[in-house]
Amino acid sequence: MAGISCYSPSLLSSRSNLGSSLLVVKYRGGIVTGKPLRRRAFEIKAEVEFVNADEAKKLVAVEGYAVLDVRDKTQFERAHIKNCYHVPLFVENTDNDLGTIVKRQLHNNFSGLFYGLPFTKPNPEFVPSVKSQFSPESKLLLVCQEGLRSAAAAQRLDEAGYDNIACITSGLQTVKPGTFDSVGSKELQDAGKAGLVTIQGKISAVLGTVLICALLFITFFPDQAEQILALVPSS
C-alpha cells in the first residue's frame, strides 16, 4: 500500500487560486486538491509521512533516514531496531507527591500488573535531546509500538522545525520478523507484550490443547473414556 502523507492543521499546505487558498494533500503517487479555503495563501514545507514496514525499510536503506525510537525504556530493551537512536517521549514517573503516589499505585495494580506498562510522564527533555543529535534538516523515521507515540512525537518535532519526518503506521507491532535487523530478547512486534496477559495467553493455550485432546479421546475411544469417567466419584 502506498505511503500517505498525513497532516495536522499546522501541516496543511495550500496554493494561491484567484485570491483564495486550495487545500493540497500530498501522497506518494499524486496530489489531491480539496475545496477552497477562506484564508490567505500560505505554504509550510514540513510534512509527516506515514508508511508501512516495507516502505520504512526503504526509507532507511535507500533514502538515508535515521531511526528514532520514542518508546519507553522497558519496550526498547525488549527489542529495538539495530543501530537506532533512543529518545523516549515518556519517561518513568518517580515523583513522590501524594497525587502521583495514588495514581502510580492504581496504575501498578492494573495496567502495570496485566500489561507490564511502566508508570510514565511526558519527557520534558524530548525535543532538546533530539536537537542535540539531529539538525532540523535530518531525515527521521520515528517508531513506537502502536504508532500513537510516534505520531505525537512527530507533531512536537514538526513544531520544533523538523521538515523530514516519517512514522510507521500502527507502529512496530506490524513489523514482521526479519524486516529489520533487531536487538533484544523478543521480536519487534512482540516488544509491547508483558505482564499477566502473556502468562494468561500461555495458560489458555495449554488448556485449549488439553480440551482438544480430551475431545479427541472421547470421540475415538468412547469405551475407555466411559470407564475413566466411572472412576470419578459423584458428589
N, C-alpha and C positions, 0 to 999 in steps of 0.2 A: 504494500500500500504506500502511496507517495506520501512524503512528509508534508505536513501542513503548517504554515506559519500562523501561530495563534497570537492574537493581540488583546491586551487590556486597553481601556480607553486611552491611556497615555502612550500606547504603542501604535495607534491607528495613524496611517499616513493618508494624505489627500493630494489632489492636484486641482489646479485652477480650471474653472469652466464657466466663462461669462460672469465672473464676479462671485461665483459660489464655489463650494468645495465638493468633490466627489470622494466617497469612501472607497479606498482601494485596499483589498486584502490580497497579499501575495502568497502563492503557494508554488511548490515545485511542479512546473508544467504550464503555468499561466497566471493570469490576473483576473480576479472577479471584481467588477465595478458595481457599487451599490447605488442607493438613492442619494440625491444631492443633499448636502448638509448646509444649514444656515449659519455658517461660520466662515471667517476669513481663511484664505488658503494658508496651510501650514504643512510642514514636512518634517518627520522625525526619522532618522536613519535607523535607529535601533529596532530590532525585531527579535522575537523569541520563536525559535523553530522547534516544533515537536516532531520527533521522528521515532520509528520503531527500532528494534535492536540491530537489525542488519544495516539500516541506514546510519545508525550511530557508529557502528564499527567502521563504516566507510568514512565518516567524518573524521575519525581519529586516524585511520591508516592512510587516507588519501589527502584530506584537506588540512591535516595538522592540528585538529582540535585537541586540547588538553582536557583530561577527565578530572572533574572536581566533584568529589563525593561529599554530600552535605548531610549524611546520616549521622546519628549519634554514635558514640564510641563503641557500644556493645555490638550493634549490627555491623559496623565497619570491621571489627575484629573477627567476626564470624566468617565474613567473606567480602572481598573487595577486588576491584579490577587492578591487575598488576600495574605498578608504576603510576597509579593515580595520585592526586592530591586530596588531602582530607581537611576540610574546614566545616565543622558541624554547624548547622543552622540553629540547633538547640543543644544545650549543654545540661549536664546533671544539676538539678537544683538542690543545693545543700544548705540553703538558708534555714535559720532556726527560729524565725518568728512564729508566734502561735498559729496564725492562719496557714502558713506554709507547712508546719508540722502536721496539722489536721489534714490538709489536702494530701500530703505525702503518705500519711497512714491509710487514707481511703484509697489512694492510687495503688499502694503496695498490696492491699487486700483484694483488689480486683484486677485491674489491668496488669499490674506487675506480677501478680501470682499466676494468672491464667495465660497471659501472653508474653511475659518476660520483658515488658516495656519499662524502661527506666523513667523516673520522675524528672522531668526536664523543664527548662525555661528558655526563652529566646537568648541566643548568644549575642551579647552586646558588641562583641569584637568581630562579628562575622564579616562585615564589609571591610573594616580596616585590615583584617587578616588576609582577605583576598587581594586587596590593593597592595599589600606588602609583597605578594608573589606574582601578581599579574597586572599588566598595564590595561587600560580601558580598551585598547585595540586587540587584546588577546582573544583567540577563539576558544570558547569554553563549552564543554559538554557537561552539564550538571546532572548528577544521578542521585536518586534516593531509592527507597524500597518500593513505594507505591506510586510515586510521581507527584505527590502533593507538596512535599517539602522542596523538591527541586523547582517546581513552578513558583512557589513563594520566594525561594532564593533568587530565581531569575528576575522576579519583579524588583527585588531590592537592588540587585546589581544593575538592572536597567536604569533605575532611578539614580544610581551612582555613576552612570555614564558609560556602561559597557555595551558595545554595539553588536557583538557576535556571540550570541548565546543560544544553545540548543539544549533540549531536555528529552529524555526517553519517555514516551507516552506510557503511563501506568507503571513506570519505574523498572527496577531490576528484577522484580518478580516475574516479568515477561521475558527475561533473557534466558535462552536455552543454554544448557551446558555446552561449553566449547566455543561459544560465540566470542568471548573474550578470555584471555589468559587471566586467571584469578588466583588470589592468595587467601588462605583460610581453611577452616575445618569443614565448611559447608559449600554447597553450590550457591552462586549469586542469588538465584531465585528463591532459595530457602533461608537466606540470612535473616529474614524477619520472623521466622518461626522459632518460638521458645516458650518456656513456661509449661503449665499443666496441659495445655492443648496438644502439645506434641506427645506427651505421655498418654493422654486420652486417646489420641489417634492410634497409637500402637496397641493399647488395650482393646480398642474397638476392632482392630484388625485381627487380633488373636481370638477374641470372642466370636467374630464372624467366621473365622476358619473352623473353630470348634463346632459351631452350629451347622455349618455346611457339611462337615464330616459326620456329625450325628444324623443329619437328614439322609445322607447317602447310605449310612449303615442301616438305618431303619428301612430304607427303600429296598436295598439289595439283600439284607439279612433280617427279614421280619421275625423269623422264629427266634433267633438269638437275641434280638432286641427285646422281644416279649419276655424271654427268660430273665434278662437283666432287669427289666422294669419290675418283674415279680419279686425280685430281691429287695427292692426299695420298700422300707417299712411305711405303712399307711399311717396317717396322723389320726 
